């Protein structure tokens, strides 16, 4: 689950300008190299959301009037689009949330924590974003369970041999792993992780946030138990995401938001929940966000294979050219980068590098990338990250390198 299938179009010349034009925000002197934090939105996504509010705006699953039916149809159509996009068996396996963080917290609070007890282990990978680390810390706290970490190999990949050895104690209940590292750019073999975990009697939650825009998602092939992702990292709106779970597990999961439309019946002292997935979507849903996410999925699925090859080539070229600069250290594996490169400049703070780049119209991420445990394992406090999308160009890599050299001249 780490490579996009080869196609007859492999080697085809790709024009990023053909992708860039529908992004109004990019029609300026801006090199947006912060796509791992959030991508920009193409016109079809903005138009879909605008049309919902202009023509179909109403609350879902509440009203018998025409607009209510139209809003419900749009919302459930978006759920079906998400299910098809990630290979779910049924739209009922898709829970709309506020994003990856909300999805992981729902799975942990609503299901995982009820299974974790004294002597149990939860394994997280050393690459995890705080969103897939902190909820598990809370889950093991006070119940006599422990948090274990899948270590890294010397080349910046997960040490699956050490992980399998750790599972041999048969104390693991849950494993949390990212599909693609938001710092190292490495795509993990989640299928192998799931196989090892299941053989040891553990369940697996996969953070798919950094993978869905670049790699084909198939939860059945991964064989995970839960899968979380966000719309805004794949050209969709902020504030919308999804949690996929195996149907039988969702039936056992507890709601964490209580109120309107997540119930079947409310009596004075007790309540019964609505069917899955609605019991997890209390309150007024982000219908326009779901509509925008569906439009983003359609846009991503229409990208030619050459667009994804282009992104991978940009990440590889940027890593190689940055590594060739004096006093620049590139983090992560040399092969198999998906869409980004993180690096450090000796003697120059990451924020100073980012500010120099910003003064030249180049937007990057600088800091601990919400992955402080990983940073400490690397022996650093922060790094600079450049991340790519189909609308980025090789000329923007040239500008990036020139900006890094300018930062070195200014601060060293």
C-alpha positions in Angstrom: 0.0 0.0 0.0 2.8 2.4 -0.7 3.0 2.7 -4.5 0.5 3.9 -7.1 0.1 1.3 -9.8 2.1 1.8 -12.9 0.1 2.7 -16.0 0.5 3.0 -19.7 1.0 6.7 -19.2 4.2 6.3 -17.2 6.8 8.7 -18.4 4.2 11.0 -19.9 5.1 14.7 -19.8 3.0 16.4 -17.2 2.2 20.1 -17.3 1.7 21.5 -13.8 0.3 24.6 -15.3 -2.8 22.7 -16.5 -3.5 21.9 -12.8 -2.5 25.3 -11.4 -5.0 27.4 -13.4 -8.1 26.3 -11.4 -6.4 27.5 -8.2 -7.1 31.3 -8.0 -4.9 31.7 -4.9 -1.9 30.5 -6.9 -2.2 33.0 -9.7 0.3 35.2 -8.0 4.0 35.2 -7.1 3.5 32.4 -4.6 5.3 29.1 -4.3 3.0 27.1 -2.1 5.2 24.4 -0.7 3.2 23.8 2.5 0.8 21.2 1.1 1.4 18.7 3.8 -0.1 21.2 6.2 -3.0 22.1 3.9 -3.5 22.0 0.2 -5.2 24.7 -1.8 -8.7 24.3 -3.2 -9.5 24.1 -6.9 -12.5 25.9 -8.4 -14.7 22.8 -8.6 -14.5 22.3 -4.8 -15.3 26.0 -4.1 -18.1 25.9 -6.7 -19.7 22.8 -5.2 -19.8 24.4 -1.7 -21.1 27.7 -3.1 -23.8 26.0 -5.0 -24.9 24.0 -1.9 -25.3 27.2 0.1 -27.0 29.1 -2.8 -29.3 26.4 -4.1 -29.8 23.6 -1.6 -29.1 25.0 1.9 -31.0 23.2 4.6 -30.4 20.8 7.5 -30.2 17.1 6.8 -32.4 14.2 8.0 -34.8 16.6 9.8 -37.3 18.1 7.3 -39.8 16.8 4.8 -39.6 19.9 2.6 -37.8 19.9 -0.8 -34.6 21.7 0.4 -34.3 19.3 3.3 -34.5 16.4 0.9 -31.9 18.0 -1.4 -29.5 18.6 1.4 -29.8 15.1 2.7 -29.3 13.7 -0.8 -26.1 15.8 -1.2 -24.8 14.8 2.3 -25.4 11.1 1.7 -24.1 11.3 -1.8 -20.8 12.6 -0.3 -20.7 9.7 2.2 -21.1 7.3 -0.7 -18.2 9.1 -2.6 -15.9 8.7 0.4 -16.8 5.0 0.8 -16.0 4.4 -2.9 -12.8 6.4 -2.7 -11.3 4.3 0.1 -12.8 1.0 -0.8 -15.3 0.7 2.1 -17.9 -2.1 1.8 -20.8 0.4 2.5 -21.4 4.1 3.0 -22.6 3.1 6.5 -19.0 2.5 7.4 -18.2 6.2 6.9 -18.5 8.6 9.8 -18.1 12.3 9.0 -16.0 14.2 11.5 -14.1 17.5 11.7 -10.9 15.8 10.4 -8.2 13.3 11.2 -7.8 14.5 14.8 -11.5 14.2 15.5 -11.7 10.8 13.8 -8.8 9.4 15.9 -10.3 10.8 19.1 -13.7 9.3 18.3 -12.2 5.8 17.6 -10.0 6.0 20.8 -12.7 7.4 23.2 -15.6 5.5 21.6 -14.1 2.1 21.2 -10.4 1.5 21.9 -10.3 2.8 25.5 -13.1 0.4 26.5 -10.9 -2.6 25.5 -7.7 -1.4 27.2 -6.9 -2.6 30.7 -4.2 -3.6 33.2 -1.1 -5.2 31.5 -2.2 -4.3 28.0 0.0 -2.5 25.5 -0.7 0.1 22.9 1.9 0.5 20.2 2.4 3.7 18.3 5.0 4.3 15.6 7.9 6.7 16.2 6.6 8.7 13.2 3.2 9.6 14.6 1.7 13.1 14.5 0.6 14.2 17.9 -3.0 13.5 16.8 -2.2 9.8 16.7 -0.1 9.9 19.9 -1.7 12.0 22.6 -5.1 10.2 22.4 -3.4 6.9 23.1 -1.5 8.4 26.0 -4.8 9.3 27.5 -6.2 5.9 26.8 -3.6 4.0 28.7 -3.4 6.6 31.6 -4.7 5.3 34.9 -5.7 1.8 33.7 -2.4 0.0 34.1 -1.7 -0.2 30.4 1.5 0.9 28.7 2.4 2.8 25.6 5.1 1.2 23.4 6.9 2.7 20.4 7.8 1.1 17.1 11.4 2.4 16.6 13.1 3.6 13.5 15.9 2.0 11.5 19.0 3.9 10.6 17.6 4.9 7.2 14.5 6.5 8.7 12.0 3.7 8.3 9.9 1.8 10.8 11.8 -1.2 12.4 9.1 -3.8 11.7 11.4 -6.6 13.0 11.6 -4.9 16.4 7.9 -4.4 16.2 7.1 -8.1 15.6 9.5 -9.0 18.4 7.6 -6.7 20.7 4.3 -8.2 19.8 5.5 -11.7 20.7 4.6 -11.0 24.3 0.9 -11.0 23.2 0.0 -8.0 25.4 -0.8 -5.6 22.5 -4.4 -4.5 22.2 -4.0 -1.6 19.7 -1.5 -0.4 17.2 -1.6 3.2 15.8 0.4 3.8 12.6 0.6 6.6 10.1 0.4 5.7 6.4 2.8 8.4 5.3 5.0 10.4 7.7 4.4 14.1 7.8 8.1 14.7 8.6 10.1 12.0 6.8 7.9 11.5 3.8 8.2 7.7 4.1 5.2 5.5 3.1 4.9 2.7 5.7 3.9 -0.8 4.8 0.6 -0.7 6.7 -0.5 -4.0 5.3 2.5 -5.7 7.0 1.8 -3.7 10.2 -1.8 -4.9 10.2 -0.9 -8.5 9.5 1.6 -8.6 12.4 -0.8 -6.8 14.8 -3.8 -9.1 13.9 -1.6 -12.2 14.3 -0.9 -11.0 17.8 -4.5 -10.3 18.6 -4.4 -6.5 18.3 -6.4 -4.0 16.3 -5.0 -1.3 14.1 -5.9 2.4 13.4 -4.2 4.0 10.4 -3.7 7.7 10.1 -4.2 8.3 6.4 -4.0 12.1 6.3 -0.8 12.4 4.4 -1.5 9.5 2.0 -4.9 10.0 0.5 -4.0 12.8 -1.9 -1.1 10.8 -3.4 -1.6 7.1 -3.0 -4.5 4.8 -3.8 -6.5 4.1 -0.6 -8.0 0.7 -0.1 -8.9 -0.2 3.5 -9.8 -3.7 2.5 -6.3 -4.3 1.1 -4.7 -2.6 4.1 -6.8 -4.8 6.3 -6.8 -2.2 9.1 -9.7 -1.8 11.6 -10.0 2.0 11.5 -8.8 4.6 9.0 -8.9 8.4 9.4 -8.2 11.2 7.0 -9.0 14.9 6.5 -10.4 16.8 3.5 -8.2 19.8 3.6 -5.0 17.7 2.9 -6.5 16.5 -0.4 -7.8 19.7 -1.9 -11.1 19.7 0.0 -12.4 22.1 2.7 -11.2 22.5 6.2 -13.3 21.2 9.1 -14.4 18.0 7.4 -12.9 14.5 7.4 -13.9 10.9 7.9 -13.5 7.9 10.1 -13.9 4.5 8.4 -14.4 1.5 10.7 -15.3 -2.1 10.1 -19.0 -2.3 10.3 -19.1 -4.7 13.2 -16.8 -2.5 15.2 -18.8 0.7 14.6 -21.9 -1.2 15.9 -20.0 -1.6 19.2 -18.6 1.9 19.3 -19.9 4.5 21.8 -20.9 8.0 20.7 -18.9 10.8 22.1 -21.1 13.8 21.0 -24.6 13.7 22.4 -27.6 15.7 21.2 -29.8 16.2 18.2 -30.1 13.6 15.5 -27.8 11.0 17.0 -30.7 9.4 18.9 -33.6 7.1 18.1 -35.5 7.9 21.3 -35.1 10.2 24.3 -37.0 9.5 27.5 -36.6 11.6 30.7 -34.0 9.3 32.2 -32.6 7.3 29.2 -31.9 7.5 25.5 -31.3 5.0 22.7 -28.9 5.8 19.9 -29.7 6.1 16.2 -28.3 3.6 13.8 -24.7 3.7 12.6 -23.2 6.0 11.4 -25.7 8.7 12.5 -25.2 8.0 16.2 -21.7 9.5 15.8 -22.8 12.7 14.0 -24.7 14.6 16.7 -25.7 18.2 15.9 -25.9 20.0 12.6 -23.5 18.4 10.2 -21.0 20.3 8.0 -23.0 19.5 4.8 -21.2 22.0 2.6 -17.9 20.5 3.8 -19.0 17.0 2.9 -20.1 18.3 -0.5 -16.8 20.0 -1.0 -15.0 16.8 0.1 -16.9 14.8 -2.5 -15.9 17.4 -5.2 -12.3 17.1 -4.0 -12.4 13.3 -4.3 -13.8 13.6 -7.9 -11.0 16.1 -8.7 -8.3 13.8 -7.3 -9.6 10.7 -9.0 -9.5 12.6 -12.3 -5.8 13.3 -12.0 -3.7 11.4 -14.5 -1.0 9.0 -13.1 1.6 11.4 -14.4 0.4 14.0 -11.9 1.3 11.7 -9.0 4.6 10.7 -10.6 5.3 14.5 -10.9 4.8 15.0 -7.2 7.1 12.1 -6.3 9.7 13.4 -8.7 9.5 16.9 -7.1 10.0 15.4 -3.7 13.0 13.3 -4.8 14.6 16.1 -6.7 14.2 18.6 -3.8 15.7 16.0 -1.4 18.7 15.3 -3.6 19.4 19.0 -4.4 19.0 20.0 -0.8 21.3 17.2 0.4 23.9 18.4 -2.0 24.1 21.8 -0.3 26.8 22.4 2.3 25.6 22.2 5.9 22.1 21.0 5.0 20.8 17.7 6.4 17.9 16.0 4.8 15.7 13.7 7.0 14.0 10.5 5.9 14.8 7.6 3.6 16.7 8.2 0.4 14.2 6.2 -1.7 10.4 6.1 -1.7 9.5 9.6 -0.8 5.9 10.3 -1.4 5.4 14.1 -1.5 7.7 16.0 0.9 11.2 16.6 2.2 12.2 17.9 5.7 15.6 19.4 6.3 17.8 21.3 8.7 20.4 24.0 8.0 23.4 23.9 10.3 23.7 27.1 12.4 20.3 28.5 11.2 17.0 28.0 13.1 14.2 26.5 11.1 12.0 29.6 11.7 14.7 31.9 10.3 15.0 29.8 7.2 11.2 29.9 6.7 11.1 33.6 7.2 13.8 34.2 4.5 11.9 31.9 2.2 8.6 33.7 2.9 10.3 37.0 2.0 10.9 35.5 -1.4 7.3 34.3 -1.8 8.0 30.7 -0.8 5.7 29.1 1.8 7.1 26.2 3.8 6.5 24.7 7.2 9.0 25.2 10.0 8.9 23.8 13.6 8.4 20.5 15.2 5.6 19.5 12.8 3.4 18.2 15.6 5.8 15.3 15.9 8.0 16.2 18.9 8.8 12.5 19.9 10.1 11.9 16.4 12.1 15.1 16.5 13.8 14.1 19.7 14.7 10.7 18.2 16.3 12.6 15.3 18.2 14.7 17.8 16.6 18.0 16.7 14.0 20.4 18.0 12.7 21.6 14.6 13.1 21.3 10.9 12.0 23.0 7.6 9.5 21.1 5.4 8.7 21.6 1.7 5.8 19.5 0.5 4.4 19.2 -3.0 1.3 18.9 -5.0 0.6 18.6 -8.8 0.5 22.3 -9.2 4.1 22.8 -8.0 7.0 23.1 -10.5 10.7 22.4 -10.7 11.3 26.1 -10.9 9.9 26.4 -7.4 12.5 23.9 -6.3 15.2 26.3 -7.8 13.7 29.1 -5.8 13.6 27.0 -2.7 17.4 26.3 -3.0 18.2 29.9 -3.7 16.3 30.9 -0.6 18.1 28.4 1.6 21.4 29.6 0.4 20.3 33.2 1.1 19.4 32.2 4.7 22.8 30.6 5.1 24.5 33.8 3.9 22.4 36.0 6.2 22.8 33.9 9.4 26.1 32.2 9.1 
